[in-house]
Amino acid sequence: MSELNEYMTAAPPEDMPLDERFRFGKNWAAFLKRLDDGRIIEAEQTLTKMMGVSYLEGKSFLDIGCGSGLFSLCARRLGARVVSFDFDPDSVHCAEELRNRYFPGDSNWDIQQGSALDADYVRSLGDFDVVYSWGVLHHTGNMWKGLGNAADRVRQNGLLYVAIYNDQGNTSKRWLRVKKWYNKLPMPGKKAMLGYFLGRLWALTFLRDLMKFGNPMHSWNNYRSVRGMNAWNDLVDWVGGYPFEVAKPEEIFDFYRAQGFELRAMKTCAGGLGCNEFVFVRKR
């Protein structure tokens, strides 16, 4: 594998206090207020399409960094026995809320609080047919350790589905500074930054949609088709999401190949902003 990315030196320690990190769980709690059946179906379809399956009946599914709990819910709807965990207690509560809404009292969906960097804890969960961690491990403060702990939980011939921020070189360095700055600001400053980046990241799309559809909010309102997510909550997550690390696609590929995995599917962001997605199969 090529040299691990330089953000390791800028990453916070594993015991970084929760109040110094971006509060992902608070953002996900706001997202759940907008969650509906259409978003759930969209999210479910992205899960099955990328993994090349139509159901998960009889399979075990580990959701590392479950966030809103949406994809744990999708896996449970597809028939899997699900274990979800997150470092952020508010995210744990989000997953519990979804379980209470859609699978009350279900013994096949276990939700816990824990760290992806705690190898002993992750090992205690056992082995799984599917290990899923989308857009999470680059926010732990030690991405490569998290990626390794995730790999250890995939059983023979099982699937590992991860998504990691794309390394854009100097652009990624600038975003690292933005995220650090955002999390140090009081709420008025945070709102001002979000307004600025809303314009910076969406202005051209608003203009294009106005010219093409007569509605500048067309893409914003239809953002649900992107993994069932919500445009505003994704913007907040992106601007504020710290800790923050990145990797080139070949770094992820080389890392897992060395651990006995073969690539089944990959979806990149074409060198741009966002996550590269990978589905690996454990062969040894």
N, C-alpha and C positions, 0 to 999 in steps of 0.2 A: 504494500500500500504506500502511496506517496505520503509525504510529510503531513502530519495532522495539522489542521488549520490553525492559524495564528491566534484565533480567538480564545484558545485555551488559556493563554496568559492573561487575557482580559476578563475571563469568566470569574464570577464570585465563588467563594468557597461553598462546600456542600451544606454547611450549617448557616448559610446566609439567612437572617431572620425573614419571616414571611412578609413583614411590613416594609421591607426594602425591595421586594419583588413586585412585579405587576400583579394585581389581584385578578387573575384570570377568572376565578369563580364568580366574582361580582359581575363581570361582563357576561358570563354564561347565564347567570340568573336573569339578567335583563333579556337575553335571547329567548329564554324559555317562555316569556310572556308572548312572544310572536310565533312560537312553534305551533304548527297545525298539521293535519293529516297529509296535506300536499308536500310539506317540507320533509316529513318522515319518509314518504314514499320516494322522493328524490334522493334522499340520503341512502336509503336501502338499495336503490338501483345502482348508485355509484359503488357501493360496497361489493355487490354481487358481480358487477361488470368487471371491475378491476381484478378480482380474485378468480374470475372465470367459473363461478358456481351459481346455482339457482336457489340453493337452500343450504342450511347448516344443521339439519336435523341429526341428532346424535353426536355432534361435534362439541368440543370445549373451546371457549373463546376468552382470551385474556385481553382486556382493554387497559393499556398502560397510559395513565393520564387521561381519564375518561372525560374530563371537561364538563360539558353540558349533560353528558350521559346519552346523547342522541345515538351514537353508533353502537353503544352497548344495547340500547333499546332495539336498534335494527337487528343486531345479531340475535337477540332473544326472540324477536318476531320471526326470524328465519329458522328458529328451532334449536339454537345453540344453548348449551349450559354456559352461563356468563359469569366471569369474575371481573369486576371493575375496581380500579383504585386510582386515587389522585393524591398529590401532596397537599393541595389547597382544600381546606375543609368546606369552603363554599361550593367547590365543584362536587365534592362528595354529597353535599346536600342536594345539589341539582340532580345528580343521578338518582338519589333516593326519591326525589319528587317525581321523576319520570317513572320509576318503578311503581310508586304508589298510584300514579295515574293509570298506568296501562297493565301492570302485572302485580296488583296488590297481594301481599302475602306469599309471593312466589319464592320457593326454596331453590330455584334454579338460576337465580340472579343474586349473586353475593357482591356487596359493595363495601369497600374498605378505604381507610385513609392510610397512605404509605408512600414511600419515596422510591422512584425508579432507580435511584443511586444506591439504595440499601440492598446489597447483594444477598444478605441473609434473609431479609424480608421477602424479596422477590423469589428467591429459591424456595421459600416455605410454601409458596402458592402451588407448586407442582408443575407438571408439564402440560402443554396445551396443543390442540390441533391447529389453532389459529392464534397467533399473537399479533395484536394490532396496536399501533401507536402512531397516530397521524398528527404531525405538527406539534409534537410534545417534547421530544428528547433534546431538541436544540434550546429548550427553555429551562433545562435542569441546572445548568452551571457546569456540567461535565458530560457533554453529549456523547463522547465515545464510550465512556463507562456505561451510560444508559443504553446505548446501542448494543453493547456486549451483554449486559444483563438481560435485555429483551431476547437476544439470540439464544441464551442459555435455557429459556423456557419453552422453546419450540421442540416438540417431539419429532422423532424420525418421520420423514415424509410430510411433516406439517408445514404450514404456511406462516411466513413472517411478512407483515404488511406495515411498512414505515413510510413516513413522509418527512423530509428534512429540507430546511431552507436552502435555496441555491446560493452558492458562493459567487458573488458578483464583484469580487475584488474591492476596489476603493469605494464603490457604491455601498457595499455591505459594511465597510468601516464607518461610513457616514451615518448609516442607519443605526449602528451600534451606539454612536454618540447621541443621536436623537432619542433613542429609547432610554438611555441613562438619564438624559436631561429631563425627559417627560416625567419619569418616576420621582424626580426630586422636586417637581413643581407643586405648588398648591393647586386646588381645583380650578380657580379662574385661569391659571396658566395652562393647565391641561386642556381646558375647553378651547382656549385660543389656539393651541397647537393642533388640536383636532380639526378646527375650522380651517386652518391654513392647509393641512394635508388633505382635507376633503377637496378643496379647490385644486391643489396640485395634482392629486391622483385621479380626480374624476372630471375636471373641467372639460377636457377634450371630449370625453364620452358624453357629457351632457350636451355639448354643442353638436356633436355628430348625431345624437338621437333626436335633437330638435330639428335638424335638417332632414333626417331620414324618416322619422315617424311623426314629427310635429309634437313630440312629447319629450322634453329633456330628461325625464325620469324613467324612460323606458327600460334601460339596462339596470338601473338602480332597483326598480320595482320587480324586475324579473331575475334578480340575483339569486333567488331561491333555487334556481336550477343548478347552482354551483354547490354540490354536496348538501343541498337543503339548507344552506346557511343564510345569514342576513347581512346585507352590505354594511350597515352601520356598525354592528357588533364586530364584524371582521376588520373594519377600519380601526376601531378602538384597539382590538387585539394586536393589529400590525404595528401601530404607532407606539403602543405602550409595552409590547411584549419583551420583557427583560427578566432574566438572562437571555442572551441571544448569541447563538453560534450558527455557523453555516458549513456547507461541504459541497464539493464538486461531485457530480454523479459518479465519476470513476472512483472517487475515494470511498463512497458507500459500497459500490460494487466490489472493489478490491478487499475491503474490510470483511465483508460477509463471505466472499469466495474463500478466503483464508480459513474461515470457520466451517467450511463444508456445505455452504449454501449455493444453490443455482438460481439464477434470475429467471422468473417466470414472466413477469410483466413490468414495464417501466413507463412512466409518463413524466416527461420533463416540462419545465416552463420555458424551454427554448432559450436558455441563457438569461432570462429576465427575472423579474421580481416574483417571488412566490416559492412554493415547495416543489421539489422533485419527489415523485412517488415510486415506490418499489414494492414488488411482491416477490419474495424468495421462497424456495422450497428447500427444506433441510434434507440433504442426501447422506450426511455422515455426522 
